[in-house]
Amino acid sequence: MLKPSPEFEKLMEFLRERQFNAAITPIEQLRAGFERFAAAIADPPPVRTRAVDAGGVPAEWATAEQGIPDAAVLYLHGGGFGIGSIASYRDLSARIATEAEVSVLTLGYRLAPEHPFPAALDDAMAAYRWLRDSMPASRIAVAGDSAGGGLAVSLVVALRDAGEPLPAGVVTFSPLTDLTHSGSSIKTQAALDPLVGPESSRSYAHRYLAGHDPEDPLASPLFGDLWGLPPVHIQAGTAEVLLDDALRLARRLRDAGVSVDLDVWPEMVHILPFFAARVPEARAALRNGARFLRDRLDATAEVDAPTAPV
């Protein structure tokens, strides 16, 4: 096993010094703190950005100089459905646009607790349909990290159930797929994860669900019927509390006959690609996800809505 890079070790020190309990911190303070944190580690490559209204939802395009024409990645940011923004994900979006050579639409979906479930899913559906007004589903991929990674899977399940054409593929970085937090890694990896603690994760889920059933597959896609979905790329690190959310999602998708590309990084932390400006492992992980997106968007034929198995 390769030893983690000095840059990664420095990042871990930086993260450990800034740990806090999201369960007892006001949401406004959490949001402001995350924006400062994201700005401190960002160094985005040059891309063209343009703010748009994506079906009634604020969004921003990131477009590299070279890119696949007439194709797009809909990006759903992380943050436990309660924090994160277009601004704090500008670095990652720009890097995906550059590495995957495709325009990335980052969505500023509504956040909890002001807008609990299913507001984020409704906004993702609206943005996907807005993209579909200008391009076929085969020219769209969906990506997201953490809560946004789980939301990406929930979005595709909802589209399938609505009988709509599905995107060419899905990329999830450290997806949050189980809001009941029943995976064993929520406990076993707690001492290793400097980003997400068990109580913090539960507090974000509580804000988002607002009393809704945590096993609803549109909130926790791990509990959904996953047949008929497009190919999925799943990334995770072994040092994160949500590792089992990723591993169990991969198993459930394969059991449903879905093509899965599982990319697990030893000793790495939550949403590794988010740190691509600082850490070589993060840049390598991001390239893997970008390669998957490029490969999926090479398709040109319309993808029909799948037929339910009998």
C-alpha positions in Angstrom: 0.0 0.0 0.0 1.4 3.4 -0.9 2.0 5.8 1.9 -0.3 8.9 1.8 1.3 12.0 0.3 2.8 14.7 2.5 0.1 17.0 1.1 -2.6 14.6 2.4 -1.0 14.4 5.8 -1.0 18.2 6.0 -4.7 18.3 5.0 -5.5 15.8 7.8 -3.8 18.1 10.3 -5.8 21.1 8.9 -9.1 19.2 9.1 -8.5 17.8 12.6 -7.8 21.3 13.9 -11.2 22.5 12.6 -13.5 19.7 13.8 -16.7 20.8 15.4 -20.1 19.2 16.3 -22.7 20.1 13.8 -25.4 18.8 16.1 -25.0 21.7 18.5 -23.9 24.5 16.1 -26.5 26.9 14.6 -27.1 26.3 10.9 -26.1 29.8 9.9 -22.7 29.3 11.6 -22.3 26.0 9.9 -23.0 27.5 6.5 -20.6 30.5 7.0 -17.9 28.2 8.3 -18.1 25.9 5.3 -17.9 28.7 2.9 -14.8 30.0 4.6 -13.3 26.5 4.6 -14.0 25.9 0.9 -12.5 29.3 0.0 -9.4 28.5 2.0 -8.6 25.3 0.1 -9.8 26.4 -3.4 -7.6 27.2 -6.4 -9.9 26.6 -9.4 -8.6 26.2 -13.0 -9.7 28.8 -15.5 -13.2 28.2 -16.9 -16.0 30.3 -18.1 -18.9 30.6 -15.6 -22.4 31.8 -16.2 -25.3 32.1 -13.8 -28.6 30.7 -15.1 -32.2 29.9 -13.9 -32.5 26.1 -14.3 -36.2 25.5 -14.3 -36.7 28.0 -11.4 -33.6 26.9 -9.5 -30.4 29.0 -9.4 -27.5 27.3 -11.1 -24.1 28.1 -12.6 -22.4 26.8 -15.7 -18.7 26.0 -15.7 -17.3 25.5 -19.2 -13.7 24.7 -20.1 -12.0 25.9 -23.3 -12.2 22.4 -24.7 -15.3 20.3 -24.2 -17.7 17.7 -25.5 -20.3 19.6 -27.5 -23.9 19.6 -26.6 -23.5 17.6 -23.4 -23.7 18.5 -19.7 -23.1 17.2 -16.2 -25.7 18.2 -13.6 -23.8 18.6 -10.3 -25.5 18.2 -6.9 -23.3 19.5 -4.1 -22.9 18.0 -0.7 -23.4 19.4 2.8 -26.0 17.2 4.5 -28.8 19.0 2.6 -28.2 22.0 4.9 -24.9 23.7 3.9 -22.8 24.1 0.7 -23.5 26.3 -2.3 -22.6 27.1 -5.9 -19.8 29.3 -4.6 -18.2 26.7 -2.3 -18.3 24.1 -5.1 -16.9 26.3 -7.8 -13.4 24.8 -7.5 -14.7 21.2 -7.8 -17.1 22.1 -10.7 -14.3 23.8 -12.6 -12.1 20.8 -12.2 -14.7 18.4 -13.3 -15.4 20.6 -16.4 -11.7 20.7 -17.2 -10.9 17.0 -16.6 -14.1 15.6 -18.1 -14.1 18.2 -20.9 -17.8 18.9 -20.5 -19.9 21.7 -19.2 -20.9 21.4 -15.6 -24.2 22.8 -14.2 -23.9 23.2 -10.5 -27.3 23.5 -8.8 -28.1 25.8 -5.9 -31.0 23.6 -4.6 -32.9 24.7 -1.6 -31.5 23.8 1.8 -32.9 22.4 5.1 -34.2 23.1 7.6 -35.9 26.0 5.8 -36.7 23.7 2.9 -36.9 20.0 4.1 -37.4 16.9 2.0 -38.4 16.7 -0.8 -37.3 20.3 -1.7 -33.8 19.3 -2.9 -35.2 16.4 -5.0 -37.9 18.6 -6.5 -35.2 21.2 -7.5 -33.0 18.5 -9.0 -35.9 17.2 -11.0 -36.7 20.7 -12.3 -33.1 21.3 -13.3 -32.8 17.9 -15.1 -36.0 18.6 -17.1 -34.7 22.1 -17.9 -31.6 20.5 -19.4 -33.8 18.0 -21.3 -35.4 20.9 -23.0 -32.1 21.6 -24.8 -30.5 18.1 -25.1 -31.3 14.4 -25.1 -30.9 12.4 -21.9 -28.0 10.5 -23.4 -26.0 13.8 -23.4 -26.6 14.4 -19.7 -24.8 12.8 -16.7 -25.6 13.4 -13.1 -23.0 13.7 -10.4 -22.8 14.7 -6.7 -21.0 14.2 -3.5 -22.1 13.2 0.0 -25.7 14.2 0.4 -25.6 15.3 -3.3 -24.3 11.9 -4.2 -27.3 10.2 -2.6 -29.6 12.9 -4.2 -28.2 12.0 -7.6 -29.2 8.4 -7.2 -32.6 9.4 -5.8 -33.1 11.7 -8.8 -32.5 8.9 -11.3 -34.9 6.6 -9.3 -37.6 9.3 -9.4 -37.0 9.9 -13.1 -37.3 6.1 -13.8 -40.5 5.9 -11.8 -41.9 8.9 -13.7 -41.2 7.1 -17.0 -38.7 9.7 -18.2 -35.6 9.1 -20.2 -32.6 8.5 -17.9 -29.2 10.2 -18.0 -26.2 8.5 -19.5 -24.6 7.8 -16.2 -24.2 8.8 -12.5 -21.1 9.7 -10.5 -21.2 9.7 -6.7 -18.4 10.8 -4.5 -18.8 9.4 -0.9 -22.6 9.2 -1.3 -24.9 9.5 1.7 -27.5 6.8 0.8 -28.9 5.8 4.2 -30.4 8.4 6.5 -31.1 5.8 9.1 -27.3 5.5 9.5 -27.4 1.7 9.9 -24.1 1.1 8.3 -21.3 -0.3 10.5 -18.8 2.3 9.4 -20.8 5.1 11.1 -19.2 3.7 14.3 -16.1 1.8 13.2 -14.6 4.7 11.2 -15.7 7.6 13.5 -12.2 8.0 15.0 -10.7 8.2 11.5 -13.0 10.6 9.8 -12.1 14.3 10.4 -14.9 15.6 8.3 -18.1 13.8 9.3 -19.0 12.5 12.7 -21.9 10.2 13.6 -23.8 12.9 15.6 -23.2 15.6 13.0 -24.4 13.4 10.2 -27.5 12.4 12.1 -28.3 16.1 12.9 -28.1 17.0 9.2 -30.5 14.1 8.4 -32.9 15.2 11.1 -33.0 18.8 9.7 -33.6 17.5 6.2 -36.2 14.8 7.0 -38.3 17.0 9.4 -40.1 13.9 10.6 -40.3 12.2 7.3 -39.6 8.5 7.0 -35.8 8.0 6.7 -36.3 4.8 4.8 -38.2 6.5 2.0 -36.1 5.5 -1.0 -36.3 9.0 -2.4 -34.5 10.2 0.7 -32.4 7.1 1.3 -31.8 5.5 -2.1 -30.2 2.4 -0.4 -33.7 1.2 0.4 -35.1 1.7 -3.1 -35.7 -0.6 -5.9 -32.7 0.1 -8.1 -33.5 -1.8 -11.3 -33.1 -0.1 -14.7 -30.6 2.6 -13.6 -27.8 3.8 -15.9 -24.2 2.9 -15.1 -22.9 4.3 -11.8 -19.4 5.3 -10.6 -19.1 5.2 -6.8 -16.0 6.6 -5.0 -15.3 6.4 -1.3 -12.4 6.4 1.2 -11.7 3.8 3.8 -11.3 6.4 6.5 -14.9 7.8 6.3 -18.0 7.1 8.3 -20.1 6.8 5.1 -18.0 4.1 3.6 -20.7 1.5 4.1 -23.2 3.8 2.4 -21.0 3.5 -0.7 -20.2 -0.2 -0.4 -23.8 -1.3 0.2 -25.1 0.9 -2.6 -22.7 -0.8 -5.0 -23.9 -4.2 -3.9 -27.6 -3.2 -4.2 -27.0 -1.8 -7.7 -25.2 -4.9 -8.8 -27.9 -7.1 -7.4 -30.4 -5.1 -9.5 -28.3 -5.7 -12.7 -26.9 -2.1 -12.8 -23.3 -1.6 -14.1 -21.2 -0.3 -11.2 -17.7 1.1 -11.2 -16.5 1.1 -7.5 -13.4 3.1 -6.7 -12.3 2.8 -3.0 -9.2 4.7 -1.8 -7.3 3.3 1.1 -6.9 5.7 4.1 -8.6 8.5 2.2 -11.3 10.7 3.7 -14.8 11.9 2.8 -15.4 13.5 -0.6 -11.7 13.1 -1.6 -12.0 15.0 -5.0 -13.1 18.1 -3.1 -9.5 18.6 -2.1 -8.0 18.3 -5.5 -6.5 21.8 -5.3 -4.3 20.6 -2.4 -3.8 16.8 -2.6 -2.4 14.6 -5.4 -4.6 11.6 -4.4 -7.7 13.9 -4.7 -6.6 14.9 -8.2 -6.2 11.2 -9.2 -9.6 10.3 -7.8 -11.2 13.2 -9.6 -9.6 12.0 -12.9 -11.2 8.6 -12.4 -14.6 10.1 -12.0 -14.0 12.5 -15.0 -13.0 9.6 -17.2 -16.2 7.8 -16.4 -18.2 10.9 -17.3 -16.4 11.3 -20.6 -16.9 7.6 -21.5 -20.6 7.8 -20.7 -21.2 11.0 -22.6 -19.7 9.5 -25.8 -23.1 7.9 -26.4 -25.4 9.7 -28.8 -28.6 7.7 -29.0 -31.6 8.7 -26.8 -32.1 6.5 -23.8 -35.7 5.3 -23.3 -37.2 4.9 -19.9 -36.6 1.3 -18.7 -39.3 -1.3 -18.4 -39.9 -2.7 -15.0 -38.8 -6.3 -14.5 -41.5 -9.0 -14.3 
